[in-house]
Amino acid sequence: MTTPITTESGLCSLHHAAFRCRDAEQTRWFYEDVLGMKASAGIVLDEVPGTNDPVPYMHIFFEMGDTNFVAFFDAPSTADPAWFKRKDSFDMHIAIQARDEAHMLEMQQRIRSHGVSCLGPVEHHFVRSVYMYDPNGIQVEITTRTADHDRILAEEGAALPQVLKAWTAQTRAEKEAKFGAEVLDRRGKPQSELKG
């Protein structure tokens, strides 16, 4: 097992997570008007950097309170309408942290006041959360840490190697039948096969 990357070794925060959107303006309405995030940049390009594929698109960024971003690509020429169906939260969701529980509940009321269903709060013990869907079928979670957050995650972190080993043993046969052992065992390529 390799040593995990920590803040001491350089990678310390998320700059942005990016997703596809059906329409940049509709997405702006949700993230700026409903959630109150700052629409901070919109870049329009006619080709994909690096590949130079001729795909016109807009890349729009929404800034959070910690100066990190949630971003979206509006590229209608390559969009598949099926992608915008509601996704299972196991497949994709965004969790945005509120200042505290009172702020989370204020956000829930704000979201509802814009005609958007917002369910919860749901108790997860280390966090408490409310949930809604954005216009792109992505579940959005507004969450707040509980008083036991750090203790619970520290305990879960200490147990992770054993829990992961047991989970792998429990689920390996099902995954091999579904995905194949070769796919599950795949890791990086030898340096000689890498490009660039």
DRENRORO-482246 format. One record per residue (C-alpha): residue in one letter; x, y, z; residue number from 1. Coordinates in steps of 0.5 Angstrom, whole numbers. Layout:
DRENRORO-482246
<site A, <X, Y, Z>, NUM>
...
END
This chain:
DRENRORO-482246
<site M, <0, 0, 0>, 1>
<site T, <3, 7, -2>, 2>
<site T, <3, 13, 3>, 3>
<site P, <-3, 17, 2>, 4>
<site I, <-2, 24, 0>, 5>
<site T, <-4, 29, 5>, 6>
<site T, <-4, 37, 6>, 7>
<site E, <4, 36, 8>, 8>
<site S, <5, 33, 1>, 9>
<site G, <2, 38, -3>, 10>
<site L, <-5, 36, -5>, 11>
<site C, <-9, 40, 0>, 12>
<site S, <-16, 42, -2>, 13>
<site L, <-21, 41, -8>, 14>
<site H, <-21, 47, -13>, 15>
<site H, <-27, 45, -17>, 16>
<site A, <-31, 39, -18>, 17>
<site A, <-34, 39, -25>, 18>
<site F, <-41, 36, -28>, 19>
<site R, <-45, 36, -35>, 20>
<site C, <-51, 41, -35>, 21>
<site R, <-57, 41, -39>, 22>
<site D, <-57, 49, -40>, 23>
<site A, <-52, 54, -37>, 24>
<site E, <-57, 59, -35>, 25>
<site Q, <-62, 54, -32>, 26>
<site T, <-56, 51, -28>, 27>
<site R, <-54, 59, -26>, 28>
<site W, <-61, 60, -23>, 29>
<site F, <-61, 54, -19>, 30>
<site Y, <-54, 55, -16>, 31>
<site E, <-54, 62, -16>, 32>
<site D, <-61, 64, -14>, 33>
<site V, <-63, 58, -10>, 34>
<site L, <-57, 56, -7>, 35>
<site G, <-54, 63, -6>, 36>
<site M, <-47, 61, -9>, 37>
<site K, <-43, 66, -13>, 38>
<site A, <-43, 65, -21>, 39>
<site S, <-36, 67, -21>, 40>
<site A, <-34, 65, -28>, 41>
<site G, <-36, 63, -35>, 42>
<site I, <-31, 61, -40>, 43>
<site V, <-34, 59, -48>, 44>
<site L, <-29, 55, -52>, 45>
<site D, <-30, 52, -59>, 46>
<site E, <-26, 46, -58>, 47>
<site V, <-23, 42, -53>, 48>
<site P, <-16, 44, -50>, 49>
<site G, <-11, 38, -51>, 50>
<site T, <-15, 34, -56>, 51>
<site N, <-17, 40, -60>, 52>
<site D, <-24, 37, -62>, 53>
<site P, <-29, 42, -65>, 54>
<site V, <-34, 42, -59>, 55>
<site P, <-37, 49, -57>, 56>
<site Y, <-38, 49, -50>, 57>
<site M, <-39, 53, -44>, 58>
<site H, <-35, 52, -37>, 59>
<site I, <-39, 56, -32>, 60>
<site F, <-36, 56, -24>, 61>
<site F, <-40, 57, -18>, 62>
<site E, <-36, 59, -12>, 63>
<site M, <-37, 57, -5>, 64>
<site G, <-35, 60, 2>, 65>
<site D, <-28, 57, 2>, 66>
<site T, <-27, 60, -5>, 67>
<site N, <-27, 53, -8>, 68>
<site F, <-32, 51, -14>, 69>
<site V, <-37, 47, -17>, 70>
<site A, <-37, 47, -24>, 71>
<site F, <-41, 45, -30>, 72>
<site F, <-40, 44, -38>, 73>
<site D, <-46, 46, -42>, 74>
<site A, <-44, 42, -49>, 75>
<site P, <-51, 41, -53>, 76>
<site S, <-47, 38, -59>, 77>
<site T, <-45, 32, -55>, 78>
<site A, <-50, 32, -49>, 79>
<site D, <-54, 25, -49>, 80>
<site P, <-61, 27, -46>, 81>
<site A, <-61, 21, -42>, 82>
<site W, <-56, 23, -38>, 83>
<site F, <-60, 28, -34>, 84>
<site K, <-65, 23, -31>, 85>
<site R, <-64, 23, -24>, 86>
<site K, <-58, 20, -21>, 87>
<site D, <-58, 15, -15>, 88>
<site S, <-54, 18, -10>, 89>
<site F, <-50, 12, -10>, 90>
<site D, <-48, 14, -17>, 91>
<site M, <-47, 22, -16>, 92>
<site H, <-49, 27, -11>, 93>
<site I, <-45, 34, -9>, 94>
<site A, <-45, 35, -1>, 95>
<site I, <-44, 42, 1>, 96>
<site Q, <-43, 44, 8>, 97>
<site A, <-47, 49, 12>, 98>
<site R, <-44, 53, 17>, 99>
<site D, <-48, 50, 23>, 100>
<site E, <-55, 47, 23>, 101>
<site A, <-59, 53, 24>, 102>
<site H, <-56, 55, 17>, 103>
<site M, <-57, 48, 14>, 104>
<site L, <-65, 49, 16>, 105>
<site E, <-65, 57, 14>, 106>
<site M, <-62, 54, 7>, 107>
<site Q, <-68, 49, 7>, 108>
<site Q, <-73, 54, 8>, 109>
<site R, <-69, 58, 2>, 110>
<site I, <-69, 53, -3>, 111>
<site R, <-77, 51, -1>, 112>
<site S, <-78, 58, -2>, 113>
<site H, <-76, 58, -10>, 114>
<site G, <-81, 52, -11>, 115>
<site V, <-75, 46, -10>, 116>
<site S, <-77, 40, -6>, 117>
<site C, <-72, 40, 0>, 118>
<site L, <-72, 33, 4>, 119>
<site G, <-70, 32, 11>, 120>
<site P, <-66, 33, 16>, 121>
<site V, <-63, 26, 15>, 122>
<site E, <-59, 24, 21>, 123>
<site H, <-52, 21, 19>, 124>
<site H, <-49, 21, 26>, 125>
<site F, <-43, 25, 24>, 126>
<site V, <-47, 30, 19>, 127>
<site R, <-54, 32, 19>, 128>
<site S, <-57, 33, 12>, 129>
<site V, <-62, 36, 7>, 130>
<site Y, <-63, 34, 0>, 131>
<site M, <-66, 36, -7>, 132>
<site Y, <-64, 35, -14>, 133>
<site D, <-61, 40, -19>, 134>
<site P, <-64, 41, -26>, 135>
<site N, <-59, 36, -28>, 136>
<site G, <-61, 30, -24>, 137>
<site I, <-56, 31, -19>, 138>
<site Q, <-57, 30, -12>, 139>
<site V, <-55, 36, -8>, 140>
<site E, <-54, 35, 0>, 141>
<site I, <-53, 41, 5>, 142>
<site T, <-50, 38, 11>, 143>
<site T, <-47, 40, 17>, 144>
<site R, <-42, 37, 22>, 145>
<site T, <-45, 34, 29>, 146>
<site A, <-41, 35, 35>, 147>
<site D, <-39, 28, 34>, 148>
<site H, <-36, 29, 27>, 149>
<site D, <-29, 29, 28>, 150>
<site R, <-29, 23, 34>, 151>
<site I, <-33, 18, 29>, 152>
<site L, <-29, 20, 23>, 153>
<site A, <-23, 18, 27>, 154>
<site E, <-25, 12, 30>, 155>
<site E, <-28, 10, 23>, 156>
<site G, <-21, 12, 20>, 157>
<site A, <-17, 8, 25>, 158>
<site A, <-21, 2, 23>, 159>
<site L, <-21, 3, 15>, 160>
<site P, <-16, -2, 13>, 161>
<site Q, <-19, -8, 17>, 162>
<site V, <-26, -6, 15>, 163>
<site L, <-24, -5, 8>, 164>
<site K, <-21, -12, 8>, 165>
<site A, <-27, -15, 11>, 166>
<site W, <-32, -12, 5>, 167>
<site T, <-27, -14, 0>, 168>
<site A, <-28, -21, 2>, 169>
<site Q, <-35, -21, 3>, 170>
<site T, <-36, -17, -4>, 171>
<site R, <-31, -20, -8>, 172>
<site A, <-35, -26, -11>, 173>
<site E, <-41, -22, -13>, 174>
<site K, <-36, -17, -16>, 175>
<site E, <-32, -22, -20>, 176>
<site A, <-39, -25, -23>, 177>
<site K, <-41, -18, -25>, 178>
<site F, <-34, -14, -27>, 179>
<site G, <-29, -20, -28>, 180>
<site A, <-23, -21, -24>, 181>
<site E, <-18, -17, -29>, 182>
<site V, <-22, -11, -28>, 183>
<site L, <-22, -11, -21>, 184>
<site D, <-15, -13, -20>, 185>
<site R, <-12, -7, -25>, 186>
<site R, <-8, -2, -23>, 187>
<site G, <-3, 3, -26>, 188>
<site K, <1, 1, -33>, 189>
<site P, <8, 0, -33>, 190>
<site Q, <12, 7, -34>, 191>
<site S, <14, 4, -40>, 192>
<site E, <7, 4, -43>, 193>
<site L, <5, 11, -41>, 194>
<site K, <5, 17, -46>, 195>
<site G, <8, 24, -44>, 196>
END
